[in-house]
Amino acid sequence: MFRLFVFLTTCFIGLTSFNAHAVNQSLSPKTYQALNDIQTLLTEEKFSEVEEGLKELGENLTPGFGLALTYQIHAQLYLTQENSQQALVYFNKALELEAMKAVQAVSLATNVAQLYLADGQLDEAVAVLQTRVVAAEKEKEGSTNAMAFITLASAFQLQQEYPSSIIWLKRGIERAKQPRENWLQMLMAAHYQLKQYPEAIVVLDQLIVLNEQKEEYWLQQASLHQMLNQPKEALKVLQLANIRNVLVKEDGLIILVQLLITQGVPERAGRILLELLEQKKIELTEDNWKLLASAWLQSRERTQAINAFIKAAEFSLQQSKQSSVIKDKKSVKKDTINSRLAAAKLYYRSAQLQFDESDFSGAIANFSKARVLGMQGKKVGLSLLMQGNAYFELEDYVNAKVYFSKALKEASSTNSAKAWLDYMQQLELFE
């Protein structure tokens, strides 16, 4: 979560920050010049000379503001050498002298706390910073940098102390001219962890304003609306994201389609999903074709629903063939059986719709496919019965009798098949 470089560049108190306070805090010209010279050597990476200068200066200073600044530069030296542990030692020495004004100390403590956080020392981060933030605000309200609040909030967040984290995050965000995106992300996450979903949605509004093209924010906001049982609001979010061409991931697009169906706009769902499939913006799978069939059915577009069911059946069989390349024989056999059964159900459903639409030839073909693929249970008898009925409608009475006779042998269709055969026999008598 934390990057040392960011911490040091945003929060560090260098000589530029204590120059203004030098006279007020009784920093002698000689000490001031010595510190400036050492700072210059540090900038030039003359580390041995810096070490020597700090040692000499430290030996000649009594505890006070000058020594605190000496310790601070010493900490800088160790940070430059990537020795954060020793840097912490000297930063803490500077703080322990209590020689700085509260507003100065909180800036230094922020840096220290960030180093603790980077090292996973969460309690230490809170201990070094919280009291100094309070003191700085008491000394001069509004003087504390936003980063101090955010650093403290981060420590609480990592401790999963979400209520405290929210308090400090809000203060930091209010203090900043422009809140950073990751601060708002932390705030949203804290609200989410506490199941404060309406508050999380409000923060997501801010995140979307900051980074509209980040699809994750739109999806999270829609998900939260669903968790609050607000499907209409979730649909509004995803529709707006789709209009703005932000919705790209398949999961989000599918949720959009599902919400359109459940919220009574199935025809639009069908058009959107068909376009996505045709343009291959989502994967061509059995489930996606089945979803399309469902959309068309609910919008009473039966012919298109039939085509979608057939596509779903074809993909179910195709998927089985593809899996055989990478799986062992036992797994392949099981997958093949399951895929064939799934395809059988889909062919059966399409055949029923075709029969209802008077496409009797199509119904006959798909009822046959369903049985060949291993359709089981009552549907076997029903498919034979309906296939006989389809032949009857086509005036192919010979085949009608054949399939009614087959249906007679199935428990689920015995009575109906017998009634059909008796009816056909009576018709023959009158001819």
C-alpha positions, 0 to 999 in steps of 0.5 A: 500500500505504501511506497517509501519514495512517495512518503518522503517526497510528500511529507519530509521536513527539510531545511526549507521548512525550518528556515522560517522558524530558525530565529524563533527557535533560537538557531544560531547563525553558525549552527544554521550555516553548518546544517545548510552545508551538511544538507548540501553535502547530502544532496551531492551524495558525499555521505562520509563528509555528511557523517563527519559533519553531523558527528561534529555538530552533534557533539557541540549542541545541547538538546534543543531545536538545532540538535533535533534538526541534526538528528533529522538530517542524520535520518535523511542520510540513512534513508538515502542509504536505504537503511530505514531502521536507523533512519527511524532511530534518528527521527524518533530522537528528533521527536523525543527532544520536543524541540519543535512546534506542534505543527512541525512535529506532526509533519516529522511524525507523519514521515516516521509513521509512514516508515513504520507502516512500510515495516508493518509496525502498525501500533507504533505508527498510530502511537507516534502520530495520533497525539501529535495530530491532535496537538498540532490542531490544538496549536493551530487549527487547520495547520495539519497537512492532509497526509498526516490524517491519511497516514493515521487512517491507513494505520487503522485501516490495516488494523481493520479498525474501520470506524477510526479509519473512516474518521481520519480519512474524512478529515484528510479528504476535507483538508486536501484541495483535491483528494487522491483517488486511493484515499477515496478507495480506502474510504469506500472499502472501509464503508463496505467492510462495515456494510455501510453500503449507501455511504460506499455508493456516495464515495463511488460517485466521487471516484467515478467523477475522478476516474470515469473510465475505471469500469470497476467503480461502475460495477462496484456501485451497481453491485452495491445497489443490488445488495440493497435490493435496488435493481432499478438503480443498479440498471441505471448505473450500468446503462450509463456506463454502457452509454459512455463506453466504459462497460467492457468486461463480460461479467458487467455486460451480462449483468446489464443484460440480466437486469434489463430482462428482470426489469421488464426490458427484455427486447432491449436486452436481446438486441444488446446481447445479440450485438455483443455476440455477433461482434464477439465482445463477449464469449460465444458460450452455451450460457450466453446463447441461453440468456439470449434465448430467454431475452427473446422469449420474454419479448415474444420474439419466438423465432429468434429464441429458437435460433438462440436455443439451437446455437446454445445446443451447438456450443454445448456439443462443441465445448465437449469436443474441445475439452477432450484435447486436454483432459483424461479419458474418464473426464472426457467421457463424463463431460461428453455425456453432460454436454450431450444431455445439456444439448438434448434439453436445448434441442427439445426446448427449441422443438417445442417452440418450433411446434408452437410456431407451426414449424413442424419439420423443424420440430421433428428434426430437433425432437429427434436430435434430442433423443439421439443425444440421450434425453431422459425421463418423461421428455422422451415420451412427450417428444415422441408424442409431439413428433407424431403430432407434427407428422399428423399436421404435415399429413404424413399419417404413416410416420404419425402412427409410427411415432404415436406407437413409440410414444405408447410404450413410454409411461409419460405418454401412453394415454395420450398416444393411445387417444391419438391412435384411436382417433386416427383409426376412427378417421380411417373408418370414415374415409 
